[in-house]
Amino acid sequence: MATIKDQFAAPAAFTISLNSLASSNAGAGRQSTLVDNTTNLYESAIVSVSLKMGTTPTANTLCYVYLIRSNNDSTPLVDDGAGASDAAITIVESSLLGVLVCPSATTGLQITKNFDTSPLGPLGPKWGIAVVNSTQVALSSSGHTASYIGRTQTVA
């Protein structure tokens, strides 16, 4: 009898400029460059995001991470009208991947979390993330990372 096992790719960094990302209560944030999934065919991914707070944030505020997908058509339909490259975006309808909680009013606080995209369904042919900062202060001018590990399945 065959066994289906998860197979994980090597970690890869998103291209996304999070330095000094302003705080927004209206969904204004930053999107990553979309990942072309037409060769790797990842079904899902583990997304890791680490953000460094700038000046003193408000305790118990949030940073939101969203999954953006594209149908990769000749005139692609992309969640929230996202483009193909790292750019500003306003989130209205993209799927919420999860939140990072800023637990204290500490300048330079690093908050980190891993997210599993699988509850949101297949990644599709192109995908990426968007980050919205709602901590009431801009993020630090450096010290942020965003990466992913793609997941496929293999039969053993």
OpenMM code with the backbone's topology and positions (N, CA, C; nanometers):
from openmm import Vec3, app, unit

residues = "MET ALA THR ILE LYS ASP GLN PHE ALA ALA PRO ALA ALA PHE THR ILE SER LEU ASN SER LEU ALA SER SER ASN ALA GLY ALA GLY ARG GLN SER THR LEU VAL ASP ASN THR THR ASN LEU TYR GLU SER ALA ILE VAL SER VAL SER LEU LYS MET GLY THR THR PRO THR ALA ASN THR LEU CYS TYR VAL TYR LEU ILE ARG SER ASN ASN ASP SER THR PRO LEU VAL ASP ASP GLY ALA GLY ALA SER ASP ALA ALA ILE THR ILE VAL GLU SER SER LEU LEU GLY VAL LEU VAL CYS PRO SER ALA THR THR GLY LEU GLN ILE THR LYS ASN PHE ASP THR SER PRO LEU GLY PRO LEU GLY PRO LYS TRP GLY ILE ALA VAL VAL ASN SER THR GLN VAL ALA LEU SER SER SER GLY HIS THR ALA SER TYR ILE GLY ARG THR GLN THR VAL ALA".split()
positions = [
    Vec3(0.0837, -0.1180, 0.0000),
    Vec3(0.0000, 0.0000, 0.0000),
    Vec3(0.0886, 0.1250, 0.0000),
    Vec3(0.0550, 0.2201, -0.0836),
    Vec3(0.1331, 0.3441, -0.0949),
    Vec3(0.1044, 0.4372, 0.0222),
    Vec3(0.2060, 0.5118, 0.0593),
    Vec3(0.1936, 0.6107, 0.1660),
    Vec3(0.2150, 0.7500, 0.1070),
    Vec3(0.1277, 0.8424, 0.1382),
    Vec3(0.1425, 0.9809, 0.0929),
    Vec3(0.2132, 1.0590, 0.2029),
    Vec3(0.3206, 1.1280, 0.1628),
    Vec3(0.3987, 1.2047, 0.2597),
    Vec3(0.4147, 1.3481, 0.2122),
    Vec3(0.4208, 1.4388, 0.3081),
    Vec3(0.4506, 1.5784, 0.2755),
    Vec3(0.5968, 1.5911, 0.2379),
    Vec3(0.6228, 1.6739, 0.1380),
    Vec3(0.7601, 1.7035, 0.0970),
    Vec3(0.7763, 1.8544, 0.1026),
    Vec3(0.8777, 1.9000, 0.1738),
    Vec3(0.8989, 2.0436, 0.1939),
    Vec3(1.0186, 2.0921, 0.1133),
    Vec3(1.0019, 2.2050, 0.0470),
    Vec3(1.1096, 2.2668, -0.0311),
    Vec3(1.2027, 2.3427, 0.0623),
    Vec3(1.3117, 2.3878, 0.0078),
    Vec3(1.4038, 2.4728, 0.0838),
    Vec3(1.3378, 2.6089, 0.1073),
    Vec3(1.3690, 2.6756, 0.2176),
    Vec3(1.3116, 2.8087, 0.2435),
    Vec3(1.3511, 2.9071, 0.1333),
    Vec3(1.2576, 2.9955, 0.1018),
    Vec3(1.2820, 3.1012, 0.0027),
    Vec3(1.2275, 3.2323, 0.0568),
    Vec3(1.2974, 3.3402, 0.0289),
    Vec3(1.2553, 3.4719, 0.0787),
    Vec3(1.1551, 3.5356, -0.0167),
    Vec3(1.0559, 3.6032, 0.0406),
    Vec3(0.9678, 3.6886, -0.0386),
    Vec3(1.0430, 3.8174, -0.0694),
    Vec3(1.0117, 3.8786, -0.1809),
    Vec3(1.0576, 4.0137, -0.2096),
    Vec3(0.9471, 4.1068, -0.1632),
    Vec3(0.9694, 4.1748, -0.0503),
    Vec3(0.8704, 4.2660, 0.0065),
    Vec3(0.9439, 4.3693, 0.0917),
    Vec3(0.9167, 4.4948, 0.0675),
    Vec3(0.9830, 4.6057, 0.1379),
    Vec3(0.8988, 4.6477, 0.2581),
    Vec3(0.9366, 4.5994, 0.3743),
    Vec3(0.8615, 4.6301, 0.4964),
    Vec3(0.9260, 4.7399, 0.5800),
    Vec3(1.0428, 4.7873, 0.5383),
    Vec3(1.1113, 4.8921, 0.6139),
    Vec3(1.0246, 5.0170, 0.6247),
    Vec3(1.0037, 5.0631, 0.7485),
    Vec3(0.9286, 5.1855, 0.7793),
    Vec3(0.7839, 5.1813, 0.7322),
    Vec3(0.7244, 5.0615, 0.7213),
    Vec3(0.5843, 5.0500, 0.6807),
    Vec3(0.4959, 5.1245, 0.7798),
    Vec3(0.4196, 5.2197, 0.7294),
    Vec3(0.3333, 5.3028, 0.8139),
    Vec3(0.2194, 5.2202, 0.8738),
    Vec3(0.1668, 5.2669, 0.9850),
    Vec3(0.0506, 5.2050, 1.0470),
    Vec3(-0.0750, 5.2489, 0.9734),
    Vec3(-0.1712, 5.1575, 0.9619),
    Vec3(-0.2966, 5.1882, 0.8938),
    Vec3(-0.4115, 5.1145, 0.9595),
    Vec3(-0.5205, 5.1831, 0.9788),
    Vec3(-0.6434, 5.1191, 1.0253),
    Vec3(-0.7406, 5.1015, 0.9098),
    Vec3(-0.6956, 5.1298, 0.7868),
    Vec3(-0.7808, 5.1235, 0.6681),
    Vec3(-0.7322, 5.0210, 0.5667),
    Vec3(-0.6452, 4.9288, 0.6060),
    Vec3(-0.6010, 4.8218, 0.5172),
    Vec3(-0.4855, 4.8553, 0.4261),
    Vec3(-0.4247, 4.9729, 0.4417),
    Vec3(-0.3105, 5.0088, 0.3576),
    Vec3(-0.1871, 4.9347, 0.4067),
    Vec3(-0.1213, 4.8655, 0.3150),
    Vec3(-0.0037, 4.7877, 0.3528),
    Vec3(0.0894, 4.7688, 0.2364),
    Vec3(0.1588, 4.6546, 0.2367),
    Vec3(0.2588, 4.6253, 0.1347),
    Vec3(0.2420, 4.4819, 0.0879),
    Vec3(0.2466, 4.4603, -0.0434),
    Vec3(0.2396, 4.3253, -0.0991),
    Vec3(0.3777, 4.2800, -0.1427),
    Vec3(0.3974, 4.1487, -0.1414),
    Vec3(0.5209, 4.0905, -0.1923),
    Vec3(0.5125, 4.0767, -0.3440),
    Vec3(0.6265, 4.0542, -0.4059),
    Vec3(0.6277, 4.0098, -0.5443),
    Vec3(0.5622, 3.8718, -0.5465),
    Vec3(0.4777, 3.8461, -0.6460),
    Vec3(0.4097, 3.7169, -0.6533),
    Vec3(0.5090, 3.6059, -0.6866),
    Vec3(0.4874, 3.4902, -0.6256),
    Vec3(0.5684, 3.3711, -0.6475),
    Vec3(0.5063, 3.2921, -0.7619),
    Vec3(0.5860, 3.2595, -0.8633),
    Vec3(0.5377, 3.1778, -0.9749),
    Vec3(0.5384, 3.0316, -0.9303),
    Vec3(0.4200, 2.9741, -0.9221),
    Vec3(0.4034, 2.8383, -0.8714),
    Vec3(0.3748, 2.7386, -0.9834),
    Vec3(0.3911, 2.7791, -1.1091),
    Vec3(0.3544, 2.6930, -1.2212),
    Vec3(0.4532, 2.5785, -1.2433),
    Vec3(0.5726, 2.5884, -1.1890),
    Vec3(0.6708, 2.4795, -1.2009),
    Vec3(0.6739, 2.3940, -1.0748),
    Vec3(0.6831, 2.4588, -0.9573),
    Vec3(0.6937, 2.3833, -0.8313),
    Vec3(0.5629, 2.3181, -0.7895),
    Vec3(0.4511, 2.3794, -0.8257),
    Vec3(0.3182, 2.3259, -0.7951),
    Vec3(0.2969, 2.3016, -0.6449),
    Vec3(0.3411, 2.3965, -0.5619),
    Vec3(0.3172, 2.3843, -0.4181),
    Vec3(0.1678, 2.3889, -0.3915),
    Vec3(0.1205, 2.2967, -0.3101),
    Vec3(-0.0196, 2.2955, -0.2709),
    Vec3(-0.0455, 2.3977, -0.1608),
    Vec3(0.0528, 2.4096, -0.0720),
    Vec3(0.0439, 2.5034, 0.0398),
    Vec3(0.1855, 2.5413, 0.0790),
    Vec3(0.1961, 2.6280, 0.1781),
    Vec3(0.3284, 2.6717, 0.2235),
    Vec3(0.3224, 2.7103, 0.3709),
    Vec3(0.4377, 2.7039, 0.4334),
    Vec3(0.4557, 2.7618, 0.5659),
    Vec3(0.5172, 2.8995, 0.5421),
    Vec3(0.4476, 3.0033, 0.5843),
    Vec3(0.4931, 3.1409, 0.5658),
    Vec3(0.5450, 3.1916, 0.6997),
    Vec3(0.6667, 3.2430, 0.7003),
    Vec3(0.7283, 3.2966, 0.8221),
    Vec3(0.7463, 3.4470, 0.8065),
    Vec3(0.6981, 3.5219, 0.9059),
    Vec3(0.7097, 3.6675, 0.9023),
    Vec3(0.7672, 3.7142, 1.0353),
    Vec3(0.8685, 3.8015, 1.0276),
    Vec3(0.9282, 3.8608, 1.1459),
    Vec3(0.9351, 4.0117, 1.1243),
    Vec3(0.8735, 4.0866, 1.2147),
    Vec3(0.8656, 4.2321, 1.2032),
    Vec3(0.9285, 4.2972, 1.3247),
    Vec3(0.9975, 4.4071, 1.3014),
    Vec3(1.0601, 4.4820, 1.4097),
    Vec3(0.9860, 4.6147, 1.4243),
    Vec3(0.9422, 4.6412, 1.5455),
    Vec3(0.8698, 4.7643, 1.5726),
    Vec3(0.9643, 4.8846, 1.5669),
    Vec3(0.9124, 4.9978, 1.5238),
    Vec3(0.9902, 5.1216, 1.5190),
    Vec3(0.9872, 5.1879, 1.6560),
    Vec3(0.9297, 5.3045, 1.6635),
    Vec3(0.9162, 5.3719, 1.7927),
    Vec3(0.8161, 5.2956, 1.8781),
    Vec3(0.7817, 5.3461, 1.9933),
    Vec3(0.6988, 5.2724, 2.0886),
    Vec3(0.5584, 5.2436, 2.0336),
    Vec3(0.5297, 5.1153, 2.0034),
    Vec3(0.3969, 5.0795, 1.9528),
    Vec3(0.2954, 5.0759, 2.0667),
    Vec3(0.1695, 5.0749, 2.0308),
    Vec3(0.0638, 5.0567, 2.1303),
    Vec3(0.0564, 4.9082, 2.1640),
    Vec3(0.0563, 4.8752, 2.2923),
    Vec3(0.0513, 4.7350, 2.3348),
    Vec3(-0.0766, 4.6691, 2.2852),
    Vec3(-0.0660, 4.5410, 2.2538),
    Vec3(-0.1770, 4.4564, 2.2110),
    Vec3(-0.2402, 4.5008, 2.0791),
    Vec3(-0.1606, 4.5628, 1.9925),
    Vec3(-0.2059, 4.5951, 1.8581),
    Vec3(-0.1571, 4.4861, 1.7630),
    Vec3(-0.2008, 4.4916, 1.6380),
    Vec3(-0.1801, 4.3799, 1.5468),
    Vec3(-0.1138, 4.4204, 1.4158),
    Vec3(-0.0456, 4.3236, 1.3566),
    Vec3(-0.0029, 4.3298, 1.2176),
    Vec3(-0.0715, 4.2122, 1.1489),
    Vec3(-0.1324, 4.2390, 1.0353),
    Vec3(-0.2103, 4.1389, 0.9631),
    Vec3(-0.1304, 4.0878, 0.8436),
    Vec3(-0.1377, 3.9565, 0.8200),
    Vec3(-0.0728, 3.8953, 0.7049),
    Vec3(-0.1826, 3.8305, 0.6193),
    Vec3(-0.1840, 3.8649, 0.4902),
    Vec3(-0.2866, 3.8171, 0.3980),
    Vec3(-0.2242, 3.7326, 0.2884),
    Vec3(-0.3009, 3.6368, 0.2369),
    Vec3(-0.2609, 3.5563, 0.1232),
    Vec3(-0.3195, 3.6202, -0.0025),
    Vec3(-0.2349, 3.6426, -0.1017),
    Vec3(-0.2784, 3.6987, -0.2298),
    Vec3(-0.2584, 3.5915, -0.3361),
    Vec3(-0.3607, 3.5705, -0.4203),
    Vec3(-0.3500, 3.4706, -0.5270),
    Vec3(-0.3871, 3.5317, -0.6618),
    Vec3(-0.3276, 3.4763, -0.7663),
    Vec3(-0.3542, 3.5186, -0.9038),
    Vec3(-0.3917, 3.3964, -0.9861),
    Vec3(-0.4859, 3.4146, -1.0802),
    Vec3(-0.5218, 3.3030, -1.1677),
    Vec3(-0.4263, 3.2892, -1.2856),
    Vec3(-0.3305, 3.3811, -1.3012),
    Vec3(-0.2256, 3.3747, -1.4024),
    Vec3(-0.2803, 3.3740, -1.5443),
    Vec3(-0.3986, 3.4286, -1.5652),
    Vec3(-0.4580, 3.4394, -1.6976),
    Vec3(-0.3807, 3.5437, -1.7780),
    Vec3(-0.4101, 3.5568, -1.9085),
    Vec3(-0.3436, 3.6597, -1.9893),
    Vec3(-0.3771, 3.7994, -1.9382),
    Vec3(-0.4948, 3.8166, -1.8825),
    Vec3(-0.5312, 3.9364, -1.8068),
    Vec3(-0.5652, 3.8860, -1.6673),
    Vec3(-0.4637, 3.8721, -1.5806),
    Vec3(-0.4845, 3.8014, -1.4544),
    Vec3(-0.5814, 3.8712, -1.3593),
    Vec3(-0.6587, 3.7888, -1.2915),
    Vec3(-0.7408, 3.8349, -1.1800),
    Vec3(-0.6608, 3.8067, -1.0539),
    Vec3(-0.6284, 3.9129, -0.9802),
    Vec3(-0.5449, 3.9001, -0.8614),
    Vec3(-0.6206, 3.9595, -0.7437),
    Vec3(-0.6149, 3.8931, -0.6297),
    Vec3(-0.6829, 3.9423, -0.5099),
    Vec3(-0.6506, 4.0888, -0.4845),
    Vec3(-0.7515, 4.1671, -0.4567),
    Vec3(-0.7400, 4.3097, -0.4234),
    Vec3(-0.6641, 4.3907, -0.5278),
    Vec3(-0.6650, 4.3432, -0.6538),
    Vec3(-0.5996, 4.4177, -0.7609),
    Vec3(-0.4490, 4.4260, -0.7454),
    Vec3(-0.3909, 4.3311, -0.6747),
    Vec3(-0.2459, 4.3321, -0.6530),
    Vec3(-0.1731, 4.3260, -0.7858),
    Vec3(-0.0533, 4.3814, -0.7872),
    Vec3(0.0322, 4.3728, -0.9045),
    Vec3(0.1224, 4.2515, -0.8944),
    Vec3(0.2153, 4.2397, -0.9868),
    Vec3(0.3072, 4.1265, -0.9879),
    Vec3(0.4271, 4.1481, -0.8966),
    Vec3(0.4534, 4.2750, -0.8596),
    Vec3(0.5761, 4.3082, -0.7869),
    Vec3(0.5487, 4.3718, -0.6519),
    Vec3(0.6523, 4.3738, -0.5692),
    Vec3(0.6539, 4.4392, -0.4388),
    Vec3(0.6020, 4.5824, -0.4531),
    Vec3(0.4920, 4.6141, -0.3831),
    Vec3(0.4311, 4.7472, -0.3983),
    Vec3(0.3319, 4.7728, -0.2859),
    Vec3(0.2892, 4.8976, -0.2763),
    Vec3(0.1825, 4.9335, -0.1823),
    Vec3(0.0520, 4.8683, -0.2283),
    Vec3(-0.0340, 4.8357, -0.1325),
    Vec3(-0.1631, 4.7745, -0.1626),
    Vec3(-0.2616, 4.8126, -0.0530),
    Vec3(-0.3881, 4.8188, -0.0871),
    Vec3(-0.4933, 4.8347, 0.0125),
    Vec3(-0.5756, 4.7071, 0.0124),
    Vec3(-0.5801, 4.6408, 0.1266),
    Vec3(-0.6494, 4.5135, 0.1397),
    Vec3(-0.7972, 4.5383, 0.1680),
    Vec3(-0.8811, 4.4716, 0.0885),
    Vec3(-1.0255, 4.4788, 0.1073),
    Vec3(-1.0832, 4.3384, 0.1227),
    Vec3(-1.0427, 4.2461, 0.0339),
    Vec3(-1.1045, 4.1136, 0.0320),
    Vec3(-1.0078, 3.9959, 0.0354),
    Vec3(-0.8792, 4.0178, 0.0403),
    Vec3(-0.7844, 3.9058, 0.0424),
    Vec3(-0.8065, 3.8199, 0.1658),
    Vec3(-0.7694, 3.6929, 0.1556),
    Vec3(-0.7859, 3.5985, 0.2670),
    Vec3(-0.6843, 3.6276, 0.3766),
    Vec3(-0.7330, 3.6388, 0.4985),
    Vec3(-0.6454, 3.6615, 0.6134),
    Vec3(-0.5704, 3.5331, 0.6451),
    Vec3(-0.4391, 3.5403, 0.6393),
    Vec3(-0.3549, 3.4265, 0.6738),
    Vec3(-0.3377, 3.4186, 0.8248),
    Vec3(-0.3260, 3.5341, 0.8893),
    Vec3(-0.3133, 3.5363, 1.0342),
    Vec3(-0.2658, 3.6716, 1.0837),
    Vec3(-0.2450, 3.6814, 1.2141),
    Vec3(-0.2039, 3.8072, 1.2756),
    Vec3(-0.0818, 3.7863, 1.3632),
    Vec3(-0.0030, 3.8918, 1.3760),
    Vec3(0.1058, 3.8973, 1.4724),
    Vec3(0.0645, 3.9988, 1.5766),
    Vec3(0.0738, 3.9620, 1.7023),
    Vec3(0.0347, 4.0502, 1.8118),
    Vec3(0.1579, 4.1219, 1.8654),
    Vec3(0.1477, 4.2525, 1.8788),
    Vec3(0.2532, 4.3321, 1.9416),
    Vec3(0.2174, 4.3393, 2.0900),
    Vec3(0.2751, 4.2543, 2.1741),
    Vec3(0.2281, 4.2383, 2.3110),
    Vec3(0.2623, 4.3511, 2.4076),
    Vec3(0.3605, 4.4348, 2.3703),
    Vec3(0.3993, 4.5386, 2.4658),
    Vec3(0.4420, 4.6652, 2.3924),
    Vec3(0.4451, 4.7736, 2.4646),
    Vec3(0.4878, 4.9029, 2.4103),
    Vec3(0.6392, 4.9141, 2.4218),
    Vec3(0.7099, 4.8334, 2.3420),
    Vec3(0.8553, 4.8266, 2.3490),
    Vec3(0.9162, 4.8649, 2.2152),
    Vec3(0.9952, 4.9717, 2.2132),
    Vec3(1.0639, 5.0124, 2.0913),
    Vec3(1.1603, 4.9025, 2.0481),
    Vec3(1.1586, 4.8686, 1.9187),
    Vec3(1.2484, 4.7670, 1.8658),
    Vec3(1.2062, 4.6240, 1.8909),
    Vec3(1.0868, 4.6034, 1.9451),
    Vec3(1.0372, 4.4685, 1.9718),
    Vec3(1.0271, 4.3896, 1.8419),
    Vec3(1.0757, 4.2660, 1.8430),
    Vec3(1.0679, 4.1769, 1.7260),
    Vec3(0.9512, 4.0817, 1.7487),
    Vec3(0.8575, 4.0765, 1.6533),
    Vec3(0.7469, 3.9812, 1.6627),
    Vec3(0.7550, 3.8871, 1.5428),
    Vec3(0.7399, 3.7572, 1.5687),
    Vec3(0.7618, 3.6550, 1.4672),
    Vec3(0.6526, 3.5498, 1.4757),
    Vec3(0.6084, 3.5028, 1.3585),
    Vec3(0.5079, 3.3972, 1.3574),
    Vec3(0.5167, 3.3195, 1.2271),
    Vec3(0.4832, 3.1902, 1.2357),
    Vec3(0.4726, 3.1029, 1.1188),
    Vec3(0.3255, 3.0771, 1.0909),
    Vec3(0.2890, 3.0803, 0.9632),
    Vec3(0.1514, 3.0606, 0.9206),
    Vec3(0.1447, 2.9457, 0.8207),
    Vec3(0.0395, 2.8646, 0.8286),
    Vec3(0.0162, 2.7558, 0.7346),
    Vec3(-0.0934, 2.8004, 0.6378),
    Vec3(-0.0635, 2.7999, 0.5078),
    Vec3(-0.1632, 2.8446, 0.4097),
    Vec3(-0.2686, 2.7385, 0.3802),
    Vec3(-0.2473, 2.6127, 0.4181),
    Vec3(-0.3364, 2.5038, 0.3765),
    Vec3(-0.4838, 2.5226, 0.4130),
    Vec3(-0.5210, 2.5836, 0.5280),
    Vec3(-0.6641, 2.6022, 0.5541),
    Vec3(-0.7348, 2.6927, 0.4523),
    Vec3(-0.6576, 2.7699, 0.3754),
    Vec3(-0.7162, 2.8615, 0.2779),
    Vec3(-0.7282, 2.7996, 0.1394),
    Vec3(-0.6918, 2.6726, 0.1238),
    Vec3(-0.7018, 2.6057, -0.0049),
    Vec3(-0.5734, 2.6158, -0.0848),
    Vec3(-0.5751, 2.5623, -0.2083),
    Vec3(-0.4550, 2.5606, -0.2917),
    Vec3(-0.3997, 2.7007, -0.3182),
    Vec3(-0.2676, 2.7085, -0.3312),
    Vec3(-0.2032, 2.8366, -0.3575),
    Vec3(-0.2341, 2.8891, -0.4969),
    Vec3(-0.2490, 2.8015, -0.5928),
    Vec3(-0.2754, 2.8437, -0.7293),
    Vec3(-0.1480, 2.8714, -0.8061),
    Vec3(-0.1611, 2.9209, -0.9313),
    Vec3(-0.0446, 2.9381, -1.0172),
    Vec3(0.0511, 3.0494, -0.9741),
    Vec3(0.0004, 3.1559, -0.9153),
    Vec3(0.0861, 3.2622, -0.8611),
    Vec3(0.0261, 3.3069, -0.7291),
    Vec3(0.1149, 3.3404, -0.6334),
    Vec3(0.0670, 3.3783, -0.5016),
    Vec3(0.1729, 3.4612, -0.4301),
    Vec3(0.1306, 3.5255, -0.3244),
    Vec3(0.2212, 3.6059, -0.2426),
    Vec3(0.1523, 3.6433, -0.1133),
    Vec3(0.2102, 3.7380, -0.0427),
    Vec3(0.1515, 3.7841, 0.0826),
    Vec3(0.1407, 3.9362, 0.0810),
    Vec3(0.0606, 3.9854, 0.1730),
    Vec3(0.0551, 4.1291, 0.1998),
    Vec3(0.0577, 4.1464, 0.3507),
    Vec3(0.1178, 4.2565, 0.3965),
    Vec3(0.1278, 4.2866, 0.5389),
    Vec3(0.0663, 4.4239, 0.5626),
    Vec3(-0.0228, 4.4298, 0.6616),
    Vec3(-0.0817, 4.5564, 0.7053),
    Vec3(-0.0426, 4.5763, 0.8512),
    Vec3(0.0201, 4.6886, 0.8790),
    Vec3(0.0667, 4.7234, 1.0132),
    Vec3(-0.0390, 4.8109, 1.0810),
    Vec3(-0.0925, 4.7661, 1.1929),
    Vec3(-0.1901, 4.8454, 1.2690),
    Vec3(-0.1448, 4.8660, 1.4132),
    Vec3(-0.0153, 4.8933, 1.4315),
    Vec3(0.0410, 4.9082, 1.5661),
    Vec3(0.0423, 5.0531, 1.6144),
    Vec3(-0.0073, 5.1446, 1.5331),
    Vec3(-0.0122, 5.2879, 1.5620),
    Vec3(0.1214, 5.3587, 1.5450),
    Vec3(0.2272, 5.2852, 1.5038),
    Vec3(0.3572, 5.3459, 1.4700),
    Vec3(0.4129, 5.2733, 1.3473),
    Vec3(0.5039, 5.3393, 1.2765),
    Vec3(0.5691, 5.2755, 1.1623),
    Vec3(0.6610, 5.1641, 1.2100),
    Vec3(0.6799, 5.0637, 1.1247),
    Vec3(0.7775, 4.9604, 1.1550),
    Vec3(0.9177, 5.0205, 1.1511),
    Vec3(1.0134, 4.9494, 1.2046),
    Vec3(1.1524, 4.9931, 1.2042),
    Vec3(1.2022, 5.0085, 1.0601),
    Vec3(1.3107, 5.0812, 1.0429),
    Vec3(1.3690, 5.0999, 0.9097),
    Vec3(1.4501, 4.9783, 0.8646),
    Vec3(1.4607, 4.8754, 0.9493),
    Vec3(1.5313, 4.7522, 0.9118),
    Vec3(1.4908, 4.6406, 1.0086),
    Vec3(1.5332, 4.5192, 0.9770),
    Vec3(1.5145, 4.4083, 1.0704),
    Vec3(1.3938, 4.3207, 1.0442),
    Vec3(1.3405, 4.3210, 0.9212),
    Vec3(1.2211, 4.2421, 0.8888),
    Vec3(1.2571, 4.1275, 0.7951),
    Vec3(1.1876, 4.0160, 0.8087),
    Vec3(1.2040, 3.9051, 0.7151),
    Vec3(1.0678, 3.8448, 0.6835),
    Vec3(1.0567, 3.7928, 0.5627),
    Vec3(0.9366, 3.7195, 0.5208),
    Vec3(0.9824, 3.6106, 0.4253),
    Vec3(0.9482, 3.4861, 0.4570),
    Vec3(0.9923, 3.3737, 0.3755),
    Vec3(0.8852, 3.2658, 0.3731),
    Vec3(0.9083, 3.1652, 0.2900),
    Vec3(0.8126, 3.0552, 0.2815),
    Vec3(0.8847, 2.9246, 0.2537),
    Vec3(0.8179, 2.8155, 0.2898),
    Vec3(0.8623, 2.6807, 0.2576),
    Vec3(0.7443, 2.6131, 0.1876),
    Vec3(0.7607, 2.5841, 0.0582),
    Vec3(0.6539, 2.5223, -0.0176),
    Vec3(0.6352, 2.3762, 0.0215),
    Vec3(0.5089, 2.3296, 0.0092),
    Vec3(0.4754, 2.1916, 0.0438),
    Vec3(0.4064, 2.1233, -0.0749),
    Vec3(0.4576, 2.0096, -0.1108),
    Vec3(0.3921, 1.9221, -0.2081),
    Vec3(0.3735, 1.7862, -0.1412),
    Vec3(0.3108, 1.6951, -0.2114),
    Vec3(0.2972, 1.5599, -0.1573),
    Vec3(0.3625, 1.4615, -0.2515),
    Vec3(0.4160, 1.3563, -0.1921),
    Vec3(0.4827, 1.2517, -0.2690),
    Vec3(0.4257, 1.1161, -0.2252),
    Vec3(0.4313, 1.0218, -0.3144),
    Vec3(0.3849, 0.8867, -0.2830),
    Vec3(0.5069, 0.7987, -0.2643),
    Vec3(0.5113, 0.7321, -0.1490),
    Vec3(0.6264, 0.6473, -0.1183),
    Vec3(0.5823, 0.5016, -0.1113),
] * unit.nanometer
topology = app.Topology()
chain = topology.addChain("A")
for resn in residues:
    res = topology.addResidue(resn, chain)
    for name in ("N", "CA", "C"):
        topology.addAtom(name, app.Element.getBySymbol(name[0]), res)
